[in-house]
Amino acid sequence: MNGTEQALVDLAPLLRLLLLALLLALLPLSWWWLRARGADTRGRMATLTALTLFLTFDLIVFGSFTRLSDSGLGCPDWPGCYGEVSPFGARDDIVAAQTAAPGGPVTWSKAWIEMIHRYLAMTVGVLILVMAVFSWIGRRRLPFSPWWPTVTLVWVIVQGMFGKYTVTLKLYPAVVTLHLLGGLLLLALLAAQHAAFRQQPLALADTRPLRRAAAVVLALLVAQVAFGGWVSTNYAVLACTGFPTCNGQWWPEMDFATGFTLLRGLGGEDGVLRTVPSQVAIHMAHRLGAVVLTLAMLGLVWALWQRRADCPATGRFALGLLSLLGLQILSGLSNVVLGWPLLAALAHSAGAAALVLLMTLLLARLPAPQRAPQAHGPRPAAA
C-alpha cells in the first residue's frame, strides 16, 4: 500500500503502540520509584507530579520543534506511521513518498521527528494515568481531590484527539492552535497540582490585588499565545519585515476578516494563504497583543517587586517573569529580523510555555482570602 492509498486513521498498530508506551514509561517510572522509595504517599505523588510536569514541558517544546521543522505530516496517518509502530517498518512507504515529492512533508527525518513526538506524548499519558490511579488509592492523604488528576487524565486523552485531527485534517489551523493551547492547559493543571503538594503559599497579608493582577496577566498571556499559534500555523511570521514598522509602514494594509476566519483550511493548493494582507493582519495582531501583554506584565512585576520586603518569594517571581519577558521580546524580534531562524522560533515557543508555567505557579501560591465568619446578634424576642 503506497502513501496515497494509506488510510488516515489506522488503528491496527494501536495495541503495539500502547505496549511501546508502557515500555517507554518504565524508565521515568523506575526513576520515580527509586527516588521516592521510603517516602509517604504524599511525597511519592509530589515527586511523580514534578516528573510529569517536567516531561510535559519537554513535550510542548518538542511539539513546537515538530511544527517548526514542518514535520507535522512526517507520518501522514495516525496513530502509527503508514500502519507501522515506527518509521523502520514504514521505510518503503517513506522512500516512495519522498521520491514522489522530494520537497514534500514526508521525509525520513520528519517521520522520526513526528513519531518521537508521539512516543513522548504517550509516555506522558501513561505517567498521568499512574498519577490518577495512585491518587484514588491514596486519596485520604492528598491535599486535593483525586478528581483533579482524573480531569488531567481526561484532558490528555482530549489532547491525543487533537493530535489525531492535526494529522488527519492536514494541519487545519484552528485544530493546530487548539492543540497548542491544550498542551499549555495540561501544563497548567500539572503545575497547580505540584504547587498544592508543596504547600508554600506566599506569606502576604492581603493577596487580593496581586491575585487579580496575576489573573488578568495570565488571561492576556493565553490570548497572546493563541495569537502566536495562529501566526505560526498560517505562516505569517514573515508577513512583516522590519521593526518597529511592518514592511516600511506603521499601519500597513490588513485583511482581518480573512485572516481571522477560524473555520477554514490554510487555503491555496499548497496550503498557504494567498492574500498577503490577511497574513499581515495576523502578524500585526500578535505585535499589538505583545505590547499590551508587556505593559501588563511589567505592572505585575513592579507590584511583586514592591512586596519583596514582606515576602522574598515575590521578588524571585518578579525577576523570573522579567527574565522570561525579556527572552520573549528578544526571540520574537529575532524571528522577524533574522528571517524566522529555527532556534529563535523554538526559544519563543519554550518561553511562552515557561511564562504560562510560572504564572500558574504564582496564582497557585497566592492563597485566596478567607471570608470572615458573619457575626449574628441575638434574635429579637418574640412579641
Buried (B, 14 or more C-beta within 10 A) or exposed (E): EEBEEBEEEBEEBBEBBBEBBBEBBEEBBEEBEEBBEEEEBBBBBBBBBBBBBEBBBBBBBBBBBBBBBBBBBBBBBBBBBBBBBBBEBBBEBBBBBBEEEEEBBBBBEBBBBBBBBBBBBBBBBBBBBBBBBBBEEBBEEBEEEBEBBBEBBEBBEBBBEBBBBBBBBBBBBBBBBBBBBBBBBBBBBBBBBBBBBBEEBBEBEEBEEBBEBBEEBBEBBBEBBBBBBBBBBBBBBEBBEEEEEBEEEEEBEBBBEBBBEEEEEBBEEEBEBEEBBBBBBBBBBBBEBBEEBBEBBBEBBEBBBEBBEEBEBBBEBBBBBBEBBEBBBEBBBBBBEEEBBEEBBBBBBBBBBBBBBBBBBBBBBBEEEEEEEEEEEEEEEEE
